[in-house]
Amino acid sequence: MILSFIVFLIFRSTAVSAAACNRSCGGRVSPAELPSPFGFSAGCKIRLNCTSGGTPAVHDFPVYDVTADSILINLPAKCGRPISAAGALFTANYAPTRKNDILLQNCSSPETDCRVPSTEIQTRFDLLDCGSGMDNISCYSEKTKPAGKFIHFDGLMKSGCKSLFSAVAVKSLGDTPAVAMDIQVVQLEWWLTGDCRCSKNAKCTRIGRVGYRCHCFEGFAGDGYQSGSGCRKEITKCNPTKYLSGKCGGTTKVGVLVGGVVAGAVLMVTVGLICCMIRRRITLHNRSKRRRELCATTGITIPVYPYREMEKATNFFSDKRRLGNGAYGTVYSGKLTDQEWVAIKRIRRRGIDSNEQVINEIKLLSSVNHPNLVRLLGCCIEKGEQILVYEFMPNGTLSQHLQREKGSGLSWAVRLKIASGTAQAVAYLHNAMHPPIYHRDVKSSNILLDDEYRPKVADFGLSRLGLTELSHVSTAPQGTPGYVDPQYHQSFCLSDKSDVYSFGVVLVEIITGLKAVDLTRPQDEVNLAALAVDRIGNGCLHEIIDPLIEPHSWFSVHKVAELAFRCLAFHRDMRPSMMEAAVELEQIRLSVQAFREDYSTAASSSEALSSSRSSSSDASDKPLSVSTEKLEIDLGSFASMNSFGEGKPRA
């Protein structure tokens, strides 16, 4: 009788909780997996809208990420949108932070206090659709105004502007000024109103005078709220005997009545486990059948993992496992059963009918095979999720090493190896794949390094298929500020030379150790490509060479700089192909390597040194001849295997 009453209470509590806050959108669990206190009904503490496509939204603006303290929404570029539409971003539970720059139009007195350079606005947004007189973009920011961490709605409405065009969320990187930007994105910080109502093992953080958020203490899991799942201590080393005796986790023995209830619960659990085992067996059988059908119908040959395994590998996509935000989603570290660490990319949702597009993408990426491209190890297409599993790169990104965020700096020999390997990888995409793959986002943060500092290019192939993320939904060319081909913005015509331009920026980063876009530099030096073209063109490269590069390497540094200068030519016909760039870089790398070997041998004994001096004229030609011979062997077999059309070195 008592057991029946307990079961009744459990089911009644579940029913009341479900009725209180509906967390499903479109008749199914939302792909965003909204945690408490978010939901889609009046009973939820923070209510979001559910679009007809099954996507969470703030008013009419799609939500593509919810974190422990913020909501990221898409604010697509639109001409003539009333500025009053910004009111939907300001509620009693959330508001835009000062990390946002709001882009406005039709302003009587344009704002100038903006962290986004005007050149980047012209580059990242397609303003031509607005018509004449509509492209006077004004940038509203409160980064220098006092009081609080949020943008003030009254100040925005008094800006003298009539139209809300879009926004840019600016990310801060430690103590340095922010240069990372999410285009057409607004970051909202959220809170609950009233007194703190956090669970027992949670900390309450006050937000202003009227709001708060809850966070579980270290060692506890959950949302931290009394009205939610609270905080529970994860028991990892407790066997059933200790649990039933009341000795698990340091607790005391339970009473007889409670013991009876526990025994009844164990009985229910046992019955439930038997049912789950039967259901799991049926599910595994159906899943195996679906995998066979998927392989037969789509041609996918890589492993297809269940979504549950992806959750387990990433600890439910924990922020502690987050490696970074890529161009098309968030990347986590994970460990699959009986395997090494892998990188798991959770692609941002791109519409409910995009599975076919993703399957084609997976087929393409799984067919790519090059030592300098990150390997695709598996995928998951389940529960509205689109997840790719890649090999894990322990040494992070090239950008992290150049910016001294990781390691103590790279030698010139290692930088040359990275530049050469990257060029060969992109040349492979251009020449060996049919149709060719245009990367469209070649940058130092997309060049990963393995344990021996070999480069592996990531995020290839996605943009060529026209798969756009929510933060890049306009008709403007895709890419990262500072790396995008300037001619691409005029013609909207994509070609292999667009990747060549981006690679030229990477070469300059390798030479200088500077960021592609840095707002802390003088206004005319913010864009690294423009700065490099000016210095190289005027014979002043020495002014921007990274001090860590050894002075005896400057001759080869100048050779690489000359190649970068040609890659950054405004007219694409003046740029070399990626194959030409790869050949030239490999020649430079092997010449430096041969010189270092000769120098080391000569320095080992005075006799070798004397011999080296007596034959200096012959030795001067030796590095290039050795390089060319080895290069022809490496690329010759590569060309014959893939039938390159333009794989010959430049004359």
N, C-alpha and C positions, 0 to 999 in steps of 0.2 A: 504493500500500500504506500509506504513512504517512498519507495523507488518510483512508483507511478507518479506520485505527486512531484518528485524532483524532475522527472522527465517532462511533466506538464509545464512546470515552471520554466524549464530550459527552452521548450518550443514556444511558449508564450513570450518569453523575453526576446527570443530571436525574431518573432513576428512583429512585436512592438518596435524593436530596433530597426527592422527593415522598413516598417511603415513610417518611422520617424524621419529617416534620411535615405532617399533613394540615390545610390551611387552608380546606377547603370544608366547608360545613354543609348537610346535607340533599341531598347529591349535586350541589351547585352552589356557586359561589364565594359566600362569605358576603356579604350586603349591607353589612356593616360594613367589608369589605375589610381584614381584620385584617392588620397588618404584622408582620414579625418583631419580637419573638420569640413572638408569639401564634399559637395554633392550637387544633385540636380532638383531637389524638392524643397518645399518650404520648411521642412523640419531640419535642414542642414544649417550648421552655423554659418558657413559661407557658401552661398548658392551661386552656381555657375549655370549658364545656359547650355542646352544640348541642341546642336544644329541638326538639320535634316540628314546630313551625311554621317551622323554619329560621332561628331567631334565636339569636345568641350569648348566653350567660348565665354569670353567676357563681353556681354552685350552682343555685338555682331563680329567681334574680333576673335579669331581662333586662338586657343591656348595650345602651345606645343610643349610646355614643360612646367611642372610644379615641383618646387623644392621645399626644404624645411622652413624657408623664410621668404621665398619669392615666387611670383607667377610670371612667366615669360609669355607674352602674347605677340601675335603678328599684327602689325599696323601697316598694311600694304600701301605703297605710294598711290595717291589718288588726287587728281586735280579738282579743285572746287569743292572739296568736302568741308562743310561748315565747321568752324572752330568749336562750336558748341558740342560737336560729337566727342570732344575730349572729356566731356563731363562723365561719360561712362567709365572712365578710368579712375575716377575719384569717388569712393564710397566710404561707408563707416568701417569697412574691413580691409581695404587696400587702397593704395595710391602709388603713383609713379615716384621713384626715388630720384635723387640728384645725379644718378649715374646715367640719366637719359638726356639726350639733346633732342628737343621737339622741333621738327621742321615745319615752318609755317609759310604761307603765301599771302599775296595781296596785303602787304603791310605798309602802314603810313610812316612808321619809323623802324626800319629793320634792326633786329638785334644783331650784335656783333660778338657777344661774349659766348663763343661756341668752341668746343674742343675738336670739332670736325673741320678740317680745312675746306675752303670753298672749292678747291680743285677736286677733292675727293667727292664732294656732293655732285659736281658735274660728272665725275667718273662713274659713280655708283648708281645714279638714278637717271632714268630716261626722261628728260625734261621736255623733249620735243613734242610729246603728245599733249602738252598743256597749252599749246598755241602761243601766239605772240602776246607779250605782256603778262604771261602767267608764270614765267620762270624766275621770278624774283624771290628766290628762296631765302627765308630768314630763319635763323637758328635761335631758339629760346632755350636758355640754360640758366640754372641757379647755382652754379658751382662756386660763385664768389659772393653770393648774397647770404646774409646771416640767418640764424634761427632754423634749426631742424635739419632733418635728412631727406625731406620730401619736397617735391615741386609744389608750389602753391597754386591752386586753381584760379584764385582771384588774380594773381600776377600774370598767369597765362592769358586770361581773358582781357586783361588791360594792356596787352602787348601791342595793340594797334593793328593786329592782323585779322583777316576774315576767314582764312582757309587753313585747315589742318592737312598738311601734305603727307607726312610720314614721321619717322623717328629713328634714332640710332641709340642703342644701348652701349655705353662705353664701359669696358671692363678695366678695373684697376689691377695692376700687376705688382703686388707687394708695396714697397715704398716709392716705386718709380711712377711717374705720370702715366696715365692709362693711354694705351695706343691700340689695344685690341677692341674691335667694334663689331657688334651684331647689327646688320643693316635691316631696316624695316621691322625692328623689334623694340618693344617697350618692356622694361623690367618694373613690375609692381611688387612692393613689399606688403605682406599681409599680416593681420593680427586678429585676435578676438577681443571684444570689448568687455568691460566690467572687471570684477575682481578675479584674481588668479584662481583658476579651477584646474590645477594640474594634479596628476596622480601622485601617489605617495613617494615614488622614487624618481621624481622629475623635478627639474629646476624651472622656475618661472622667470622669464625675461620680460621686463616692462618695455613697451613701445610707446614713447610719449607719455601722456597723462591718462589716456583712456584705454590703451591696448596692452596685450600681453601675448606671449607664445610660450609653449612648454617644450622642453627637451629632456629626454630620459638621461639619467646619470650613466656614466661609463659602466659597462657590464650589463646594462638593461636594454631591452628592445621594445619597440612600440611607438605610438604617437605621443604619449605623455599626457593625454587629456583624460579627465574623469569621464567625459561623455564618449570617449573613443575607446581604443584598445588598452589605454593606460601604459604602464611599464612592467614588464615581466623579466625576471632573471632567467637567462637561458641556462638550463641544466644540461651539461654535456657529459658529466661523469657520475651518473647515478643509476644503479641497476634497480630493477623492480623490487628486490628484497628490501633494500634500504628505503625505497619509497614507501612501501607498505608498512614498514616499521617506524616510519616517521623520522628517520635519521638522515634524510636527503637534504643537502644544503644547510645543515646545522639546525634543523627544526627539531622539536621535541616530539615525543610519542603522542599520538592522537587518542581521543577517548573511544569508548566502545561504540557509541552511536555513530560518531564520525567514521570509525573503522568500518562499521556496517555499510554506511553510505559509500565509502571508498570501494569496499568489496563489490557492492552493486554496480558501481561505476566501472570497475574492472571487468565485470561480466558484460556490461554493455559495450565496453571497448573491445573485448574479445570477439563478441558477435559482430561488431562493426568491422574489426580487422578481417574476419572471414569474408564478409561482404566485399570489403575493399580489395581483398586478394582476388576474388572472383571477377570483380569489375576491372581490376588492373590487368588480369589475364586477357579479358575480352578486349580491353583498350589496346594492349600491346599487339594483339593479333590484328586488330583493325588498323593500328598505326603501321605495322609491318606491311600490311596490304596496301595502305595508302602510299608508303614509300616506294613500293614496287611499281605502283601505278604512276607515281610522280616521275620516277626514273624512266619508265617506258614512254610516257607521253611528252616529257620535256627534255629528256636527254641529260638531266643533271646526274653526275656521277660522284660528286663529293658527298660526304656524310650529311644527312639531314637530322638535326637534333631536335628533341622535343623541347618545348618552351620551359617546362619544369626544370630540365637539366641546365638551361641557360640561367634560370634564377638561382639554382643551387651553386653553379660555378662562380657567380658574381656576388654571392651573399645577398640575393634579391636586389641586384643593381645598387649596391651600397655606394654612398658617396666616397667612402674610404677606398673603394676599388676603382674609382673614376680616374682614368689616365688623362683625359682631356676631351674637349669638344672639337670634333672634326667638322669638315665642311658639310657633311650630310647626317651627322648624328653624334652621339656620345659614345666614347670608347672606354671600356672597362677591362681590367685585368681579371682573368679567371683561370680556374684549373678544372679541367674535365677529368672524369674517372680514368685513372691509369695513364694520364698524359702529362706532358710538361705544361708550363704556363702558356696561355694563349691570350690574344687580344680580342675582345668581343665588342663589336660595333652594333649598337642599337640604333637603327636608322630612324630618323624622324618621320613620322607618319606623313604619307604623301597621297592620301585619298584611299577610299575603301576599294577602289577598283584597280589598284596599282600592283597587285600580286603578279599578274602576267608580265608586267614591265620588269619587276624585280627578278622573276624567273629568267627572263631573257638576259638580264644583267649578270646573274649568277653563272649562266652558261658561258657568257663571254669571259668573265673574270677567271673562271675555272679552266678556261682554255689557254690562258696566258701563262707562259713558263719562261722566266728569265731570272738569273741569279741576283739581279739588282731590283727585282720587284717583289713586294711582300706577297707571300703565298696565301691563297684562300683555302682554308682547311675544312670549312663546313658552313652550314647555314641553318636557319630556323624560320619557317613561314607558318606561324600558328597563332591563333587567338588575336588576329589583327596585327601581329608583330612581324617585323622584317629585320632579321638579325644575321650578321655575317661574322664568321670566326676566322681570324687571321693568326699567323705565327707571331709570337711575342718578341719584341725587340728590347733587350735589357738596357741598352745604352741611350734610350730616349731619342730625341730628335736633333738634327743638325743645329736648329735654331737655339736649343737649350745650351749647346756647347759654345756656340759663337757668342751668346749673350752671357756666358759665365754662370748660367743658372745650374749647370751640371758640369762636373769635372773642373780641371784647372787650365783648360785651353788646348787647342789642337795645333800640332806642328804643321808646317807647310806641306810636308810629304803626305801626311794623313788628309789634309784638305784637298790636295791634288787627287788622291785616290777616291775621295768622296765625289769630287766634281766629275771625274772621268766615268765612274760607275753610274752616276746619275744620268749623264748624257747618253751612255749606252742604253740604259733602261728606257728613256723617253724615245730614243731613236728606234728601239725595238717596237714600241707601240705604234710609231708612225709608219714603219716600213715592213714589219713582219706580220702585222695583223691585217686581215681583209674582212670588212673595210678597216681602214686605219683608225686608231683610237687617239683622239686629241684630249690630252689630260685636262687642260683648262684651269688647273690650279696648282701648277708647279711652284713650290715655295719651300723654304728651309724647314718649316714645321711639318711638311709632308715628306721629308727625307729622314727615314729612321735609320738607326745604326745598331748593328748586331754586336756580339761580344768582342769581335775583332775590328770594329769600326768600319765594316763594309756597309755601304749605303743600300737601303731598300726603299724604293719609292712607293708610297701608299696613296690611297684614294684615286687610283687611276680608273678610267672607263666610265665612272658614274655620270659626269657632266656631259660626256659626248652623247649619251643616250637621251639627253634632255630631261633628266630627273632633277627637279629643283626642290629645294627645301622651302619651308614657309618663310624664312627670312630673306629669300631671294625670289619673290614671285612676280616681279615686274618683268617687262620685256628688255630691261637693261642687260648688258653682257654680264655673265657670271665671272667670279674670280675674287681674289683678295686685293684690297687697296694696296697700291705700290707695286703690284706684280702684273697688272692687266695691260695687255697690248693697247696702246693709245689709238691705233688705227682701227682696232676692233670696235671701238665706240662710234666711229664714224660710219663704217660700212655694215656693221652687224654681221660680217661675213667671217666665219670661223675657218682657220687654216692651221697647218702645222707650224707656221711662223709665229702664231700667237704663243705657242708653248716655247718657242725659241726666245721670244722677248722675256717671258717669265724666267727662263733659265739664265738669261743674261743678268737679271736682278740677283739670282742666287749666286752667280759667280762674283758679283760685286760684294755681296754679303760675305762670301768666303775670303775675299781679299781684305775687306775693311773691318769685319766684325761688327758693322753697324746694322741697325734695323732698317727694313725696307721703308717704313714710315715711322718717324719719330717726332712728335710734336714739341719735344724739348729742344730740338735744334732750331737755328734761325729760320725764319719763314721761307727763304729761298733755298733752304737745305733740308726741308722736311722730307721731301721725296728723294730717296737714295739714288734712284735711276738718274734723275735730273742732275743730282750732285756729282755722280760718277762721270756722266757724259761731259760735264763742264770741266772737271779736273783732268780727265784723261785727254780730252780734246785740246786743253791748254798746256799739256805737258807737266801737270802738277799732281800726278798720281801719288807722289811721296807724302802729300799732305793728308791722305786718307788711308794709307796702308796701316793695317793692324800692327801695333807695336810688338805683339807677340811673335810676328813672323821674323825669322832669322834674316839679317841683312844680306848674307851671302846668297839668299834665295831670291833677291829682288829681280834678277834678270828674268827668271821664269815667271815671277809675279807680273812683270810688265807684259810678257807674252800672253798670259791669261787675261790681263786687262784689255789688251788689244782685241782679243776674241769677244770679250764682254761688250766692248764698245760697238762691234759690228752686230752683235745680237740685239743691242738696244737701239738700232737704227729705226727711225720713225717709219720709213717706208719698208714694208715687209719684203719687197723684192731685193732690198739691199742686205738683208740678213742671211746668214748661212743656214743650211738645213741642219737638223739635229744630228744627222749622220756625219756631216762635215765637222760640226763642233766636237762630236765624239772622237773622230779620227785625230783632230788637232790636239785635243786635250790628252789623248793617250800618247801621242808623240812627245808632248811636253813632259808628261809624267815619267815615261821611260827614259827620256834624256836626263832628267834630274836624277832618276834612280841610277843610271849608268855612271853619271858624273860622281855621285856619292860613293859608289863602289870603287871607281878608279881612285878617288881622293883617299879613301880609306886604305886601299892597297898601297898607294904611294907613300902614305904617312907611316906605314908599318916598318919601313927600313930606309936608310939614306940611299942605298943602292937603287931601290925602286923609285925613290924620289928623283934621283939623277937621271935614271932612264926615262922617267915621265917627262922631264924637262927637255931632254934631247930629242924627243919625238912629239913635241907639242903640236906641230902642224897636223900630224896624223891623228893625235888624240882629240883635237878640236872637232873633227868630223865624226869621231866614233860614236858618241851618244845618239846622234840623229840616225846614223846608218843602222845601229842596233835596234833602235826604236822602230824604224820603218819596217825592218825585216820581221820583227816579232808581231807588229801590228797587222801586217799582211797575212800572217798565219792565223791570228785570232779572228779577224773580221772576214778573211777570205772564206773560211769554212762557214761562217755565219751567213755570209751573203749567198753562197751557193745553196745553202739549205733553205733560205727564205726568199730567194730571187728578188733582191733589192733592185729598185729602179734607179736610185740615186745614192748608191753606197760608195762611190769612188771619192777618194780624198781630193780636196781642192788643189788645183795646179799651183 
